[in-house]
Each structure stands twice: as C-alpha cells, then as structure tokens.
Amino acid sequence: MAAAPVWSVDPRTGKQREQVAVEATAQEVDAVVRAAHATRDALADRGVRAAFLRTAADRLEGAREHLVEVADAETALGPVRLTGELARTCYQLRAFADIVDEGAFLDVVVNHPDDTATPPVPDLRRYKVPLGVVAVYSASNFPFAFSVAGGDTASALAAGCPVVVKSHPDHPALSELVASLLRTAAAEHGVDKGVVGLVHGFEAGVELIKHPLVAAAGFTGSVRGGRALFDAAAARPTPIPFHGELGSLNPVVVTEAAAAERAETIGTGLAGSMTLGVGQFCVKPGLVLVPSGSAGDGLLKSLTDAVSDTDAGVLLDHRMRDNFIAGVAERTALPEVESPVTPGAGGEHTVSAGFLTVPAARLAARGEHDLLLEECFGPVTVVARYDSEDEVKAVLTRLPGNLTATVQLSSEEAAGQGRGAEILAELTPLAGRVLVNGWPTGVAVAPAQHHGGPYPATTSTSTSVGGTAIERWLRPVAYQGTPEALLPPELRDDNPLGLPRRFNGRLER
C-alpha cells in the first residue's frame, strides 16, 4: 500500500497547496527515533547545546519573511501575529541557552560525610541528568511557539534531550522548513541532524509514543487526543512521563462592584480577549460570571457592541470550523440559553464571533447545561448571570482544572476591601495562573511564568512556558561514596564548571 500523502492546505479556501511529505511508517518512525537517540553524547556538552540554541534562533530570524509567508498560507493567522510569535520563539530559544549557561537547572547538591548525624550521613552528591529522546506533539494554533521549534523542543534540547516532533497536519510545510533550519544550526556545532526528527501522520504519532527509546513526551492539543496518548504512555511496558496540555475553560469572575465601576472597560476587554486569534487561544476566557442587574447589563451592552464590531475570521482548518458551528448550535439549543450576538458561520470559509448567556443557577448543579462547562474552540464565550455570591461559589466548585482563572475587582476590592482575597482563594485551586484585573490571553515567556494547571488543563504539575519547563526532561541522580576522580565534573568539590550549588547546606553562586 502506498504511503498516504501529506498536503499543505489553505484554510482560507480549503484547497490543497502542495504535497509536503508522506505519512511515516512504523519502520520510518523507528529510524528517526534511533537517529535522535544516537545524538545524546553530542548534546552532553552544555556549551555546545547553548550555542546550538542561539544559532537556531539566528537561523529562524534570518528566514523570517519566508517562514511567516508559509505559516500564514497554512494557518491564516496573519503576518502581524505570526511575526510576533516567531520573535517570541527566538527569544525563548535564547532564554533557554542562558539557562543552560547558568547551570542552576542541574540542582547540584553536595553533602560531605557527617558521622555525628542520626543516622550518619555518607558522602552524597546529587544533580539532574537528561531523560533521553523526547517526543513532541505540535499544536495547531501556535505554529511557531508550540510546534517544531516551540517550548517543548527548546526546553528538551536545553536539558540535553534530542527530540522527535510529530508534525501538526495544519502546518506541515512550515514544520519541514523549521526542522531543516534547526538541523542546519545543529550541524554548525557538530551535532548530527538527527537531533531534531520530524514525522507526519496520525499512526506515526501513535508509534512514536510507544517507541522504547522515547523517554518522555510533550503534547498540546485536545482532551480526547491528549488523553489517548497519555494512556498509551502509561500503558507501555516502561511507562514514561507525559506532559500534556489538553483543554481549559479559563473562568472569569466579575464582581458586582467591578461591573458598576467599569462596565464598559470590562466588556470591551473581554471582547478583545475572547476573539483574539479568532478565539483559538488555549487561554481564551470561555466562562464569565457576571452579576445580574443594571451593572451587569451595562457590561453586556459593552460586550455586545464590541463583539458585533468584530470581523468574521478563518479558523485553522475546516474541521475546526465545522466543530465550532456544531458546538455553538448544540449550546444555543439548551433551555434559557440566549445569544445576544449569535456566533456561527460567517461565510463559506469563515466564522463570526458571538457570546451566549445563561442563568448561573443552571450551571450550579449537574444537568444538561454541563456542556457549557466544556471548552468550545473558537470565538465564543458563555456569560453566566448570577444573583448571589453563593451562586458564584456553586459554579466554581463544578469547574474542572484550568490553565488560568481571572477576577475583575473594583478599585476598593483590589485595595483589600471586600471579597477580593476570598475570591482569589476560591480560584487558586482551579488554575495554574490566577489574574487580577487582566485578561488571560498572552502568556509571557518569563522565569516566573506557569503555563499549566490541574487536569484536564495539563496532565502534570509542570509548566510548558518559562525557564522551569526544562525540569520536565530531567531526573535526579545521587552518587554515594564515589571517589572524586570518578565523579562527573558537576559534582566535584572544586566545582571546575563554576555551577550554582548547595554545598554542605550552604547555597553557593
């Protein structure tokens, strides 16, 4: 049987642009994984991999115009958005290079023997080592930042792990281009091109998670697809870590005082956040608790005006468009659900933004309205009107884990008066990032960032954005009673590499 072709498709027209590749067979996946595995020794040198990451950023920047052109042709996300996303991706590569140079991620700890302790402490030296080949599953909605050269790949390479990327079918041509640039950067530092593998096809993704030389996996996508891979990773003869970002509702609570103080500002801010990128951000606010009464009515008027002025847009592919239209129709058919601005088909290839309203009491108990507590990918949000603080609490207790949770407070509440602190305490168990008087769309690449959350937002407690994302691909090893001459240089008393470390209980930098 001939291998299935992999086509690049224009989402603005639904037409095939070009055949990019063919779907990988099990034998081809095996060859790609083995080639990646063979590059581990070359990545062992921290200087080499830091230089590799910086050169990769340089090569991507050098090809910016062509990369953005191809990305836009395959995703319809627009040159402005894509140029910014590529800049973010290059910044992230360089940020991980800095982390590699610093060396703190190795968590070096040295304890000399202490016979006076109870029980006695032997000579112990601990640091972290790379896991091995990492399988990376690309996301559709961030073709640079969460794809071939995205955060999973950058952090894995920084940890010293080769990667094999399962390309997303929505941007295969871009995936091939980016992978080629990364391999060119690797070769400039003596690292074989196999350090960044790329495979296409659904079955290739399944074979990848099962491969015995794959030591961990990173995934960004749907709950259904991510859960299937997560279960497969756990069912292996040797289970492996699976760091998946699966889905998020990203709830927002608007207090009555906040709505009374700045209804128009909150309404326009919400409209901008929920329609950004045609509603295809993983941190789109999908459920907003707004008070009943005049203050909430003012917010809804502002939201209605702003969303009504939003142009129809193209989703990443026609399958997503069909799912969006069907999902909206299913939700609007529920009792007491209204659509002040009806979302749906905007044209043959586009969708229009909108929002739904429902009494919060409908969400406070299990029933047919549970559908409204599930993510609907695209430019739509659900506004739940509440009559009391008890209704807010009841709805929050029914929510699954999320990437973000937001509260909009009045100036007095933000200064510590009222229920601000109490609402924060209610939101904290729900999400990995809690915002006050902001909007969740936009995930800064920064050391303190956390992009993750309780299941199903993610399948682990780790972050996929920020410096600590590197921790996903490392494991600790302790050496006991090992002669100095046999120790890795990172663990020797004289600290020849100048690493930050904890030495006999004292932090040294």
HURA-V888470 format. One record per residue. RES is the residue in one small letter. OMEGA is omega in whole degrees, 0 to 359 (NA if undefined). NEAR is the number of other C-alpha atoms within 10 Angstrom. D_CENTER is the distance of its C-alpha to the mean C-alpha in Angstrom with 1 decimal. Layout:
res | omega | near | d_center
RES | OMEGA | NEAR | D_CENTER
RES | OMEGA | NEAR | D_CENTER
This chain:
res | omega | near | d_center
m | 181 | 3 | 36.4
a | 179 | 6 | 34.8
a | 181 | 10 | 31.1
a | 180 | 13 | 29.2
p | 175 | 15 | 28.4
v | 185 | 19 | 25.0
w | 167 | 19 | 25.4
s | 187 | 23 | 23.7
v | 176 | 23 | 24.0
d | 182 | 21 | 24.4
p | 179 | 24 | 22.7
r | 181 | 20 | 25.3
t | 184 | 13 | 28.1
g | 183 | 12 | 26.7
k | 177 | 11 | 28.9
q | 180 | 13 | 28.2
r | 183 | 13 | 28.1
e | 171 | 13 | 28.7
q | 185 | 13 | 28.4
v | 186 | 17 | 25.9
a | 170 | 18 | 26.4
v | 180 | 15 | 27.2
e | 185 | 19 | 25.2
a | 174 | 24 | 25.4
t | 177 | 17 | 27.8
a | 179 | 15 | 27.5
q | 179 | 10 | 29.8
e | 175 | 14 | 27.8
v | 179 | 25 | 24.6
d | 181 | 18 | 26.8
a | 181 | 14 | 28.1
v | 180 | 21 | 24.8
v | 180 | 28 | 23.5
r | 177 | 20 | 26.9
a | 177 | 20 | 26.8
a | 181 | 25 | 23.6
h | 183 | 22 | 25.1
a | 182 | 14 | 28.1
t | 186 | 22 | 26.4
r | 182 | 20 | 25.5
d | 180 | 12 | 28.7
a | 180 | 18 | 28.1
l | 183 | 24 | 24.8
a | 180 | 15 | 26.6
d | 182 | 11 | 27.9
r | 179 | 18 | 25.6
g | 179 | 13 | 27.4
v | 184 | 19 | 26.8
r | 175 | 25 | 23.1
a | 179 | 24 | 22.8
a | 177 | 20 | 25.0
f | 181 | 28 | 23.2
l | 180 | 28 | 19.9
r | 179 | 20 | 21.9
t | 177 | 23 | 23.8
a | 177 | 26 | 20.8
a | 179 | 23 | 19.7
d | 182 | 18 | 23.4
r | 177 | 18 | 23.6
l | 178 | 22 | 20.6
e | 180 | 16 | 22.2
g | 180 | 12 | 25.6
a | 188 | 13 | 24.5
r | 186 | 15 | 22.6
e | 181 | 12 | 25.0
h | 180 | 13 | 25.0
l | 181 | 23 | 21.3
v | 179 | 24 | 20.7
e | 180 | 16 | 23.7
v | 180 | 19 | 22.4
a | 180 | 24 | 18.8
d | 180 | 23 | 20.5
a | 183 | 21 | 22.9
e | 186 | 25 | 20.3
t | 183 | 25 | 17.9
a | 181 | 21 | 20.2
l | 175 | 23 | 17.7
g | 183 | 14 | 20.5
p | 182 | 17 | 21.5
v | 179 | 10 | 20.8
r | 185 | 14 | 17.2
l | 176 | 23 | 16.7
t | 177 | 20 | 18.8
g | 180 | 12 | 16.8
e | 177 | 19 | 13.5
l | 177 | 23 | 15.5
a | 177 | 16 | 16.9
r | 181 | 17 | 13.6
t | 179 | 24 | 12.8
c | 177 | 24 | 16.4
y | 182 | 15 | 16.3
q | 177 | 26 | 13.4
l | 180 | 26 | 15.5
r | 178 | 22 | 18.5
a | 178 | 23 | 17.0
f | 174 | 27 | 16.3
a | 177 | 25 | 19.9
d | 179 | 17 | 21.2
i | 178 | 20 | 19.7
v | 180 | 25 | 21.4
d | 183 | 17 | 24.6
e | 175 | 15 | 24.7
g | 182 | 17 | 24.3
a | 182 | 14 | 23.5
f | 179 | 21 | 20.5
l | 177 | 24 | 23.3
d | 182 | 15 | 24.5
v | 177 | 21 | 28.1
v | 179 | 21 | 30.6
v | 174 | 22 | 34.4
n | 173 | 17 | 37.0
h | 181 | 16 | 40.6
p | 177 | 15 | 43.0
d | 181 | 13 | 44.3
d | 181 | 10 | 47.3
t | 181 | 8 | 47.9
a | 179 | 9 | 44.6
t | 353 | 7 | 44.8
p | 181 | 8 | 44.0
p | 180 | 10 | 44.4
v | 176 | 14 | 41.4
p | 174 | 14 | 41.5
d | 182 | 16 | 40.1
l | 179 | 17 | 36.3
r | 189 | 24 | 33.7
r | 169 | 20 | 29.9
y | 183 | 21 | 26.9
k | 181 | 19 | 23.8
v | 180 | 16 | 23.7
p | 182 | 25 | 21.1
l | 186 | 21 | 20.5
g | 183 | 22 | 21.2
v | 178 | 30 | 19.7
v | 173 | 31 | 15.9
a | 181 | 29 | 14.9
v | 179 | 32 | 11.8
y | 187 | 28 | 11.0
s | 175 | 29 | 10.0
a | 180 | 24 | 8.4
s | 193 | 20 | 11.2
n | 175 | 23 | 10.2
f | 188 | 22 | 9.2
p | 172 | 29 | 12.0
f | 191 | 29 | 11.9
a | 178 | 24 | 8.8
f | 181 | 25 | 6.7
s | 191 | 29 | 10.1
v | 180 | 31 | 13.2
a | 185 | 30 | 13.2
g | 188 | 25 | 9.5
g | 179 | 27 | 8.0
d | 180 | 32 | 8.7
t | 182 | 28 | 12.1
a | 182 | 27 | 13.0
s | 178 | 30 | 12.6
a | 178 | 29 | 14.3
l | 178 | 29 | 17.1
a | 179 | 29 | 17.5
a | 183 | 29 | 18.1
g | 182 | 28 | 20.6
c | 170 | 32 | 19.0
p | 181 | 31 | 19.6
v | 167 | 30 | 17.0
v | 184 | 29 | 17.6
v | 170 | 29 | 15.2
k | 184 | 29 | 15.6
s | 173 | 29 | 15.7
h | 184 | 24 | 14.5
p | 180 | 20 | 17.8
d | 177 | 23 | 17.1
h | 182 | 29 | 17.3
p | 180 | 25 | 19.4
a | 177 | 25 | 21.7
l | 180 | 28 | 19.1
s | 179 | 28 | 17.6
e | 180 | 17 | 21.1
l | 182 | 16 | 21.8
v | 179 | 22 | 18.8
a | 179 | 21 | 19.6
s | 179 | 17 | 23.2
l | 178 | 21 | 22.6
l | 179 | 24 | 20.7
r | 176 | 19 | 23.6
t | 178 | 18 | 26.1
a | 179 | 24 | 24.7
a | 183 | 25 | 24.9
a | 179 | 15 | 28.4
e | 181 | 15 | 29.5
h | 174 | 15 | 29.0
g | 179 | 12 | 30.6
v | 181 | 20 | 27.6
d | 183 | 20 | 28.0
k | 179 | 20 | 25.9
g | 180 | 22 | 24.9
v | 175 | 28 | 22.4
v | 178 | 27 | 19.8
g | 180 | 26 | 20.5
l | 176 | 22 | 19.5
v | 179 | 27 | 20.5
h | 171 | 25 | 20.6
g | 181 | 19 | 21.3
f | 182 | 15 | 20.3
e | 176 | 14 | 22.9
a | 177 | 21 | 21.7
g | 178 | 22 | 18.3
v | 179 | 17 | 20.4
e | 182 | 17 | 22.7
l | 183 | 28 | 20.0
i | 181 | 26 | 18.7
k | 188 | 21 | 22.4
h | 185 | 17 | 23.6
p | 179 | 17 | 25.4
l | 174 | 16 | 24.3
v | 188 | 23 | 20.6
a | 180 | 23 | 19.8
a | 181 | 24 | 16.1
a | 174 | 27 | 13.1
g | 187 | 24 | 9.4
f | 170 | 27 | 8.1
t | 183 | 26 | 5.8
g | 187 | 20 | 8.6
s | 176 | 19 | 11.4
v | 183 | 19 | 13.0
r | 182 | 11 | 16.0
g | 181 | 13 | 14.7
g | 180 | 24 | 12.3
r | 178 | 19 | 15.2
a | 179 | 12 | 17.7
l | 177 | 22 | 16.1
f | 179 | 22 | 15.6
d | 179 | 12 | 19.2
a | 178 | 16 | 20.3
a | 180 | 24 | 18.9
a | 184 | 15 | 20.8
a | 178 | 12 | 23.8
r | 174 | 13 | 24.4
p | 171 | 9 | 27.7
t | 181 | 10 | 25.6
p | 180 | 16 | 22.3
i | 176 | 20 | 19.3
p | 177 | 18 | 16.1
f | 182 | 26 | 13.3
h | 186 | 25 | 9.8
g | 169 | 30 | 8.2
e | 193 | 29 | 5.7
l | 183 | 23 | 8.7
g | 184 | 27 | 9.7
s | 178 | 34 | 10.7
l | 177 | 29 | 14.0
n | 185 | 29 | 13.5
p | 176 | 28 | 17.3
v | 174 | 28 | 19.5
v | 175 | 23 | 23.0
v | 179 | 22 | 25.6
t | 180 | 25 | 28.8
e | 179 | 23 | 32.2
a | 179 | 19 | 33.1
a | 179 | 25 | 30.1
a | 179 | 25 | 30.8
a | 185 | 18 | 34.5
e | 187 | 15 | 33.8
r | 182 | 17 | 31.3
a | 184 | 24 | 30.9
e | 181 | 20 | 30.7
t | 180 | 14 | 28.1
i | 180 | 23 | 25.8
g | 180 | 22 | 26.4
t | 177 | 19 | 25.7
g | 178 | 16 | 22.6
l | 180 | 25 | 21.2
a | 180 | 28 | 22.3
g | 182 | 20 | 20.5
s | 185 | 22 | 17.2
m | 180 | 28 | 17.4
t | 181 | 26 | 18.6
l | 182 | 17 | 16.5
g | 183 | 22 | 15.4
v | 175 | 26 | 17.6
g | 186 | 26 | 15.5
q | 175 | 22 | 12.6
f | 179 | 21 | 9.8
c | 179 | 28 | 7.5
v | 175 | 24 | 9.2
k | 175 | 33 | 12.6
p | 186 | 29 | 15.4
g | 177 | 27 | 16.7
l | 184 | 25 | 19.5
v | 179 | 22 | 21.8
l | 186 | 25 | 24.8
v | 182 | 28 | 27.6
p | 170 | 28 | 31.2
s | 178 | 16 | 34.1
g | 189 | 13 | 37.0
s | 181 | 13 | 37.7
a | 178 | 20 | 34.8
g | 177 | 24 | 32.2
d | 179 | 17 | 34.2
g | 178 | 18 | 34.0
l | 180 | 24 | 30.3
l | 177 | 23 | 30.2
k | 178 | 16 | 32.7
s | 179 | 21 | 30.6
l | 180 | 26 | 27.5
t | 181 | 19 | 29.8
d | 184 | 15 | 31.2
a | 181 | 18 | 27.9
v | 179 | 27 | 26.2
s | 180 | 18 | 29.6
d | 182 | 11 | 29.5
t | 180 | 17 | 26.1
d | 173 | 13 | 26.7
a | 182 | 20 | 25.8
g | 180 | 23 | 22.8
v | 174 | 24 | 21.7
l | 189 | 27 | 18.8
l | 173 | 24 | 17.0
d | 185 | 22 | 19.6
h | 175 | 18 | 22.6
r | 178 | 10 | 21.4
m | 177 | 15 | 18.7
r | 180 | 21 | 21.6
d | 180 | 15 | 23.8
n | 179 | 14 | 21.4
f | 181 | 22 | 20.9
i | 179 | 19 | 24.7
a | 180 | 14 | 25.5
g | 178 | 18 | 23.0
v | 181 | 24 | 24.6
a | 180 | 14 | 28.0
e | 181 | 12 | 27.5
r | 181 | 20 | 26.4
t | 180 | 19 | 29.2
a | 182 | 10 | 31.8
l | 180 | 14 | 31.3
p | 176 | 11 | 34.2
e | 173 | 12 | 34.0
v | 179 | 19 | 30.9
e | 180 | 18 | 31.7
s | 178 | 18 | 30.1
p | 170 | 16 | 31.4
v | 189 | 18 | 29.5
t | 175 | 18 | 29.1
p | 178 | 25 | 25.9
g | 182 | 23 | 26.3
a | 177 | 19 | 27.7
g | 182 | 15 | 28.4
g | 184 | 11 | 30.2
e | 183 | 11 | 30.3
h | 186 | 18 | 26.9
t | 174 | 20 | 25.3
v | 177 | 23 | 24.3
s | 181 | 24 | 25.4
a | 177 | 26 | 23.6
g | 177 | 26 | 25.0
f | 181 | 25 | 24.7
l | 174 | 21 | 26.4
t | 180 | 22 | 28.4
v | 173 | 22 | 29.5
p | 181 | 20 | 31.4
a | 180 | 23 | 29.3
a | 179 | 17 | 31.9
r | 182 | 21 | 30.9
l | 187 | 23 | 27.5
a | 180 | 20 | 29.0
a | 182 | 14 | 30.3
r | 180 | 9 | 29.2
g | 185 | 9 | 30.4
e | 180 | 12 | 29.8
h | 177 | 18 | 27.7
d | 178 | 15 | 24.9
l | 181 | 14 | 23.4
l | 178 | 26 | 22.6
l | 175 | 18 | 20.3
e | 180 | 15 | 18.0
e | 171 | 22 | 15.3
c | 188 | 25 | 17.1
f | 181 | 26 | 14.9
g | 187 | 34 | 16.8
p | 178 | 31 | 18.9
v | 172 | 30 | 20.3
t | 179 | 29 | 20.2
v | 177 | 25 | 22.6
v | 179 | 25 | 24.9
a | 181 | 24 | 26.7
r | 183 | 22 | 30.0
y | 180 | 22 | 31.1
d | 183 | 15 | 34.7
s | 176 | 13 | 34.2
e | 178 | 13 | 32.0
d | 178 | 12 | 32.6
e | 177 | 19 | 30.9
v | 180 | 25 | 27.8
k | 182 | 14 | 27.7
a | 179 | 15 | 28.4
v | 181 | 19 | 25.5
l | 181 | 19 | 23.0
t | 182 | 15 | 24.4
r | 186 | 14 | 23.5
l | 172 | 18 | 19.8
p | 179 | 20 | 17.3
g | 184 | 22 | 14.4
n | 172 | 30 | 11.9
l | 183 | 30 | 8.9
t | 169 | 30 | 11.8
a | 188 | 29 | 15.5
t | 171 | 25 | 17.9
v | 174 | 23 | 21.7
q | 184 | 24 | 24.1
l | 171 | 25 | 27.2
s | 180 | 21 | 30.6
s | 178 | 14 | 31.8
e | 179 | 12 | 34.0
e | 179 | 16 | 31.3
a | 179 | 16 | 29.0
a | 175 | 11 | 32.1
g | 178 | 10 | 32.3
q | 180 | 11 | 34.6
g | 188 | 15 | 33.8
r | 185 | 14 | 31.0
g | 182 | 20 | 28.1
a | 180 | 14 | 27.7
e | 179 | 9 | 28.3
i | 176 | 18 | 25.5
l | 179 | 17 | 23.1
a | 179 | 12 | 24.2
e | 182 | 15 | 23.6
l | 186 | 25 | 20.1
t | 179 | 16 | 19.0
p | 187 | 16 | 19.1
l | 193 | 24 | 16.8
a | 177 | 25 | 13.6
g | 177 | 23 | 11.8
r | 181 | 20 | 12.5
v | 184 | 22 | 15.9
l | 174 | 17 | 17.3
v | 177 | 16 | 21.0
n | 174 | 16 | 22.4
g | 178 | 16 | 19.3
w | 192 | 23 | 16.7
p | 182 | 25 | 13.0
t | 186 | 20 | 12.0
g | 182 | 12 | 11.3
v | 184 | 14 | 9.0
a | 173 | 13 | 11.6
v | 186 | 19 | 11.4
a | 182 | 13 | 13.9
p | 183 | 13 | 15.3
a | 183 | 11 | 15.2
q | 170 | 18 | 11.6
h | 178 | 25 | 9.8
h | 182 | 25 | 6.3
g | 179 | 28 | 7.2
g | 179 | 27 | 10.5
p | 179 | 18 | 13.4
y | 9 | 21 | 13.4
p | 177 | 22 | 12.5
a | 174 | 29 | 9.4
t | 181 | 28 | 8.7
t | 178 | 20 | 11.6
s | 179 | 17 | 12.1
t | 185 | 16 | 12.7
s | 175 | 19 | 10.6
t | 175 | 25 | 7.9
s | 178 | 28 | 5.4
v | 181 | 25 | 6.8
g | 186 | 21 | 10.6
g | 183 | 22 | 13.5
t | 174 | 19 | 13.3
a | 179 | 23 | 10.4
i | 184 | 28 | 13.6
e | 182 | 18 | 15.0
r | 189 | 24 | 13.3
w | 182 | 27 | 15.5
l | 172 | 20 | 18.8
r | 181 | 12 | 21.6
p | 174 | 13 | 24.5
v | 176 | 12 | 28.1
a | 175 | 15 | 31.3
y | 181 | 15 | 34.6
q | 176 | 15 | 37.7
g | 185 | 12 | 41.2
t | 178 | 12 | 40.2
p | 183 | 10 | 42.7
e | 184 | 12 | 41.5
a | 182 | 8 | 42.2
l | 184 | 9 | 39.9
l | 168 | 14 | 36.9
p | 182 | 11 | 33.9
p | 180 | 15 | 34.4
e | 188 | 22 | 31.4
l | 182 | 24 | 33.5
r | 184 | 16 | 36.9
d | 185 | 13 | 38.9
d | 175 | 10 | 39.5
n | 185 | 12 | 35.8
p | 181 | 10 | 36.5
l | 178 | 11 | 32.9
g | 184 | 13 | 32.9
l | 167 | 20 | 29.8
p | 182 | 19 | 28.9
r | 172 | 24 | 29.9
r | 187 | 17 | 31.6
f | 183 | 16 | 35.2
n | 174 | 14 | 37.5
g | 181 | 11 | 35.6
r | 180 | 11 | 35.3
l | 178 | 10 | 32.2
e | 178 | 11 | 33.1
r | NA | 10 | 31.4
